Amino acid sequence: MGLIRHPKDFWSGVLFVVTGAFAIVYGSRYTLGSAARMGPGYFPRILGILMVVLGAALALRALRTDGPAFPRWHWRPTLTVLGSVVLFGLIVEKVGLALSTVILIVLASSASREWRPRESLIAGVLLALLAVGVFVIGLKLQLPIWPGSQ
């Protein structure tokens, strides 16, 4: 891989291109419409095109500029964050949005080496208030806020 001088940017660009291509293909199942009367396929396709262009530019730039090699992969933080998101999805309807958001934030932030329980708890409470405000009050989603509050 002597041709790729900045592997992080190159593979990020490839990921953007693949995701953008998927959005274009998937969005083509829906009618496009026009800029004045957008159909359901308009946004995914336009966003997909922008992602492909951005990804291609990033990947091509990575062939010309030097950058660091990939760092060693750390499995514990990855699995901790993914596990906390899965746990959130499993418990949100039983435990409520507020408490499950706090649990998500505290568990996910424990993946960091600089984890401070008090700070993550404060962040979890603030984000829980924001989530309840946006999703339950603002968007009127039918999610319980607390255990047994549906």
GUTORFI-183723 format. One record per atom (N, C-alpha, C): residue in three letters; x, y, z. Coordinates in pm, whole numbers, plus 50000, padded with zeros to 5 digits. Layout:
ALAXYZ...
END
This chain:
MET500824988050000MET500005000050000MET500865012550000GLY501925012649922GLY502785024249913GLY502105036049846LEU501055033249771LEU500345043849701LEU499515052349797ILE499005046249903ILE498175053450000ILE499095059450106ARG499205072650106ARG500135079350198ARG499455083650328HIS498145084750329HIS497405088650450HIS496245078850468PRO496495067150531PRO495485056450536PRO494185060450605LYS494265068650710LYS493035072450781LYS492095080350689ASP492645090150619ASP491815097950527ASP491345089550409PHE492195080750359PHE491805072550245PHE490615063750280TRP490695056450390TRP489615047250425TRP488375054650472SER488545066550528SER487375074850559SER486675078950430GLY487455082750330GLY486885086250201GLY486165074650136VAL486755062750144VAL486115050750088VAL484785048150160LEU484775049650291LEU483545047750368LEU482465057850326PHE482855070350304PHE481915080450256PHE481365076550119VAL482225072150029VAL481795068449894VAL480825056749899VAL481135046549978VAL480275034749987VAL478925038550047THR478945046450155THR477685050750218THR476865059450124GLY477535068450054GLY476835077049958GLY476245069149843ALA476995059349793ALA476475050949685ALA475265042949731PHE475315037949855PHE474165030749909PHE472945040049917ALA473145052349963ALA472035061949973ALA471455065049835ILE472305066149734ILE471825068849598ILE471005057149546VAL471525045049563VAL470835033149513VAL469525031149589TYR469575032249720TYR468365030349800TYR467355041449774GLY467825053749760GLY466935065049733GLY466295064449596SER466895056949503SER466325056149368SER465045047949365ARG464725041149474ARG463455033849483ARG462265043249497TYR462545055649536TYR461475065349562TYR461505076149454THR460375082949438THR460305093549338THR461195105149377LEU461825111049277LEU462765121849300LEU462065135149323GLY461145138749238GLY460505151749248GLY461435162549192SER461235174849238SER462085185949194SER462515193849317ALA463345203749296ALA463795211849408ALA462625219449472ALA461645222949391ALA460475230149444ALA459495220649512ARG459345208549459ARG458445198349516ARG459215185349533MET459945184749643MET460815173149666MET460005160649694GLY460405149849629GLY459805136849657GLY460595129849767PRO460145118249809PRO460825111149917PRO462225106349880GLY462565105649752GLY463895101249712GLY464875112549691TYR464405124949700TYR465245136549672TYR466395137849772PHE466065138249900PHE467075140450003PHE468115129350008PRO467725116450007PRO468765106050011PRO469705106549891ARG469145109549774ARG469995109849655ARG470955121749657ILE470445133549691ILE471305145349695ILE472375143649802LEU471985138749919LEU472945136350026LEU473955125749984GLY473505115349916GLY474405104949866GLY475415110349767ILE474955118849677ILE475865124949579ILE476915133449650LEU476485141349747LEU477435149549823LEU478445140949898MET477985129949954MET478895120950026MET479895114349932VAL479465110549813VAL480385104549716VAL481435114749674VAL481025126949648VAL481975137449607VAL482965140249720LEU482465141849840LEU483325144549955LEU484285132849979GLY483775120649974GLY484605108849995GLY485675107349889ALA485315109849763ALA486295108849656ALA487395119349674ALA487005131449711ALA487995141949733ALA488925138249849LEU488365132849954LEU489165128850070LEU490115117450035ALA489625107449964ALA490455096049926ALA491565100249829LEU491255108849733LEU492275113449639LEU493325121949709ARG492895130149803ARG493825138349881ARG494765129349963ALA494255118050009ALA495065108850090ALA496175102350007LEU496045102549876LEU497095096949791LEU498255106749773ARG498015119549801ARG499045129849781ARG499675134949909THR498975134350022THR499505139850147THR499905128650242ASP500945131150318ASP501395121450417ASP500555122550543GLY500395111250609GLY499645110950734GLY500065099150817PRO499575098750939PRO499965087751028PRO499305074650987ALA499945063951026ALA499365050651003ALA498205048551098PHE497435038151072PHE496325034951162PHE496865031351299PRO496255036551404PRO496665032251538PRO496145018151565ARG496665012051670ARG496214998751708ARG494734999451746TRP493954989351706TRP492514989151734TRP492274985551880HIS491424993051946HIS491094990652086HIS489674984952093TRP489564972252132TRP488274965352132TRP487404969152250ARG487994971252368ARG487194973952486ARG486334986452471PRO486884997852429PRO486015009652412PRO484955007652304THR485325000952196THR484364998652088THR483184990252137LEU483494979252204LEU482434970552254LEU481634977052366THR482284985252447THR481574992152555THR480555001952499VAL480955009952401VAL480035019652341VAL478905012552266LEU479255002652183LEU478214995352110LEU477264988152205GLY477824982052309GLY476984975152407GLY476054984552481SER476524996652512SER475655006152582SER474515010852492VAL474775012252362VAL473715016252269VAL472685004952255VAL473164992552245VAL472254981152237VAL471414980052364LEU472064981752479LEU471354981452607LEU470284992252613PHE470615004152565PHE469635015052560PHE468405010852480GLY468635005052363GLY467515000652280GLY466664989952346LEU467304981452425LEU466574970752492LEU465774975452613ILE466234985952682ILE465594989952807ILE464765002652800VAL464825010052689VAL464195023252686VAL462685022652712GLU461995012452663GLU460545011752683GLU460185007152824LYS461044999552889LYS460744994753024LYS461215004553132VAL462385010353112VAL462995018953213VAL462645033653192GLY462285037253071GLY461945051053040GLY463115058152973LEU462795068652899LEU463795075952822LEU464815082852912ALA464365088953020ALA465275096553105ALA466345087653168LEU465915077153234LEU466855068453303LEU467735060553206SER467165055953096SER467975048353000SER469005057352930THR468685070152912THR469665079352854THR470825081552950VAL470525083153078VAL471595084753177VAL472475072253179ILE471865060553176ILE472625047953176ILE473505047153050LEU472935050752935LEU473695050652810LEU474915059652820ILE474745071852865ILE475845081452869ILE476925076952968VAL476515072453086VAL477505068253186VAL478285056053137LEU477585045953082LEU478285034053033LEU479175037152914ALA478675044852818ALA479475047952699ALA480695056352735SER480545065752826SER481705073952862SER482705066452948SER482285055253007SER483235047253085SER484255040252994ALA484055040752864ALA484995034852770ALA486275043152759SER486235055652801SER487395064352791SER488365062052906ARG489635064052878ARG490645063152983ARG490535074753081GLU489995085953036GLU489835097653123GLU488445098353186TRP487775087253201TRP486405086853252TRP486325092153394ARG485375101253413ARG485085106653546ARG483605104253571PRO483255095553666PRO481855091753688PRO480945103753715ARG481395113053796ARG480545124653830ARG480235133053707GLU481255135653624GLU481045143653503GLU480135136353404SER480295123353391SER479435116053297SER478005115253349LEU477835114753480LEU476485114853536LEU475795128353512ILE476535139153530ILE475985152453503ILE475625153753355ALA476535149253268ALA476255149753124ALA475055141053089GLY474935129453153GLY473805120653128GLY472485126953167VAL472455133653282VAL471225140253327VAL470855151553231LEU471845159553192LEU471555170553098LEU471075165352963LEU471705154852913LEU471275149152785LEU469925142252796ALA469625136552912ALA468295130652934ALA467225141452930LEU467495152752994LEU466545164052989LEU466355168752844LEU467435169652770LEU467345173652630LEU466555163452548ALA466825150552570ALA466125139952496ALA464635140252525VAL464275141752651VAL462855142452687VAL462225154752625GLY462925166052631GLY462395178352572GLY462185177452423VAL463155171552354VAL463065170952207VAL462095160052162PHE462275147752214PHE461545136352159PHE460145134652218VAL459995136452348VAL458685134152410VAL457835146752405ILE458395158052445ILE457605170452450ILE457515176852311GLY458685178352243GLY458695185152114GLY458085177052001LEU458575164951982LEU458105156551871LEU456925147651908LYS456565147452033LYS455425139752083LYS455545124852053LEU456745119352065LEU456925104952049LEU456355097752170GLN455805086252145GLN455165078552252GLN456205070052326LEU457075076652399LEU458095069952479LEU457825072952626PRO457935063052713PRO457785065952856PRO458995073952904ILE458735083652991ILE459835091653046ILE460485084353163TRP459685078153249TRP460145070953366TRP459595056753363PRO460115047753444PRO459565034253448PRO458075034353485GLY457285027753406GLY455845026753434GLY455055039353407SER455585048753326SER454875061453304SER454155062053169GLN453945051153103GLN453275051752972GLN451815051852986
END
